[in-house]
Amino acid sequence: MLHLAIVGSGPAGYYTAEAAQKLWGEHVRIDIIDRLPVPYGLIRSGVAPDHQSIKGVARRYEAVALTDNVRFIGRVSVGSDVSVAELQGIYDAVVLATGAPADRALGLPGQELANVFGSAAFVGWYNGHPQFAGLAPDLTRGRAVVIGNGNVALDVARILAKQPAEFVGADIVGGALEALGASGLDGVTILGRRGPYQIAMTPKELGELAHLSRAAPRVDPEDLPPVADDATLDPGLRKSIQILRSFAAPPAPPACPFDLTFDFFAAPRALIGHGRVEAVEVERTRIVDGRAMGTGDIYRIPASIVIAAIGYQTTPIAGVPFDTAAGRFANDEGRIAPGLYCVGWARRGPSGTIGTNRPDGFAIVDKIAADLPAGGSGKSGRAGFEALAKARGLDFGTFRDWQKIDEAEVARARQGAPREKFVSIDAMVEAAGKK
Ligand SMILES: Cc1cc2nc3c(=O)[nH]c(=O)nc-3n(C[C@H](O)[C@H](O)[C@H](O)COP(=O)(O)OP(=O)(O)OC[C@H]3O[C@@H](n4cnc5c(N)ncnc54)[C@H](O)[C@@H]3O)c2cc1C
């Protein structure tokens, strides 16, 4: 019997489990360990609450989770509750699928001012991640500046621009919905160091901005390259640029109480304020060999809240080699050390879609198969984990516990919403009947 521990129950973790099942069938036992009592990683706490169809991919992971040879172990943080070395003593292979949950530092003067957040924290807040439930962003007045030119920046800008009625069918947490409903913000600026041709925004997410009830997106036509140049772009980016062009030439301007402006060629240099952020100091840039170079032209954008959507990094785990520059585990195509692997965002950094993690999971299982003796090496697997948990007093959660939490969240949903998430671990544990 082969005993596999997968640390992290996001897409990468479940695709790895699916691949292991396909390859070894009845001859493998897989424990998926997560620090939270609830599975699915960023499907639950990252993917936007108004993108429910994307979250539907969790049903595929559930099918894997409900098979006999896969077990979910919730509320165990690897690196603090148990060490990687301990897991390696128990399992034939340990796969780290811990994602990239930490915000990359902005590295600007003033980043410590109040009402400045990274997108992991801000998105975690409206999506009910227990770590960020207490964030309490102040949305009562002024303007938001969202730094970054990827889809996460678009998610954040869209959520800030929406009115409560536009969240019907979404699982945004009640507290965030209330704060957004009472929002006194009058606009969002999406700030990008480089230009439209350098965006990492996909057509679907950009197109959604055209359908907001009280906001119409605006792009300065001067920021767009000549139309003829679009022919050189790959089809996806070309489509995104076409959408940006439509934002630069809006039809007769409707009265929009909420301003949604793209500011390209604009590098943030400092956050200004007295205790709390009041403005972003920005330098105009031009692109030289694909890089943004400052022009010396400095200006300020008023900002009562700043959200930096500039990327994520993996959280280091004691004893596991870490590539600090890349912000992920040091690895050679997923191999970290004998018997220790990584996959998904923990392996390659925060890039690609949910689906990108599937081939990643299958590839890592092929590597494990190539490295390990067939049939495993006689390690104790689940029985060993249970003994360790008992000795350490770890009261871990199960998939059945998650199902009870799920049922309770669905049962307490406000009208029109699929669920009302519990935002604290204690409340989740209680819903699972463990308190
Ligand atoms: C805001 C946002 C929106 C997104 N929207 C989309 C979208 O619309 N469409 C799309 O295709 N992709 C989207 N993505 C990308 C997608 O979410 C990722 O590709 C995917 O979640 C990465 O999977 P993962 O398993 O590597 O990491 P994660 O999903 O982050 O899963 C990691 C898991 O590891 C657990 N964990 C972490 N550390 C430990 C530890 N020490 N011990 C135990 N457990 C631990 C975490 O609790 C988590 O469950 C979005 C990403 C973000 C950030």
The ligand as a Gaussian input file, in Angstrom:
#p B3LYP/6-31G(d) Opt

LIG

0 1
 C       -8.732000      36.482000      -5.731000
 C       -8.557000      35.298000      -6.660000
 C       -9.525000      35.025000      -7.605000
 C       -9.356000      33.960000      -8.498000
 N      -10.316000      33.713000      -9.413000
 C      -10.142000      32.724000     -10.313000
 C      -11.119000      32.487000     -11.318000
 O      -12.155000      33.162000     -11.381000
 N      -10.889000      31.478000     -12.214000
 C       -9.734000      30.723000     -12.165000
 O       -9.540000      29.835000     -13.007000
 N       -8.791000      30.925000     -11.215000
 C       -8.971000      31.912000     -10.298000
 N       -8.019000      32.110000      -9.340000
 C       -6.833000      31.227000      -9.296000
 C       -7.114000      29.906000      -8.529000
 O       -7.793000      30.203000      -7.346000
 C       -5.783000      29.191000      -8.277000
 O       -5.241000      28.767000      -9.522000
 C       -5.890000      27.957000      -7.372000
 O       -6.709000      28.172000      -6.252000
 C       -4.507000      27.515000      -6.886000
 O       -4.687000      26.286000      -6.250000
 P       -3.737000      25.729000      -5.090000
 O       -4.331000      24.428000      -4.693000
 O       -2.326000      25.751000      -5.547000
 O       -3.834000      26.791000      -3.875000
 P       -5.050000      27.210000      -2.933000
 O       -6.330000      27.224000      -3.662000
 O       -4.626000      28.475000      -2.295000
 O       -5.123000      26.058000      -1.810000
 C       -4.152000      25.955000      -0.801000
 C       -4.727000      25.259000       0.424000
 O       -3.657000      24.979000       1.328000
 C       -4.077000      25.228000       2.663000
 N       -2.892000      25.504000       3.449000
 C       -2.018000      26.532000       3.310000
 N       -1.018000      26.422000       4.185000
 C       -1.241000      25.296000       4.902000
 C       -0.535000      24.644000       5.964000
 N        0.625000      25.113000       6.458000
 N       -1.049000      23.501000       6.480000
 C       -2.215000      22.977000       5.987000
 N       -2.911000      23.571000       4.984000
 C       -2.421000      24.708000       4.438000
 C       -5.029000      26.411000       2.519000
 O       -5.924000      26.505000       3.638000
 C       -5.737000      26.084000       1.208000
 O       -6.914000      25.319000       1.436000
 C       -8.174000      33.166000      -8.434000
 C       -7.193000      33.444000      -7.464000
 C       -7.388000      34.504000      -6.594000
 C       -6.329000      34.811000      -5.571000

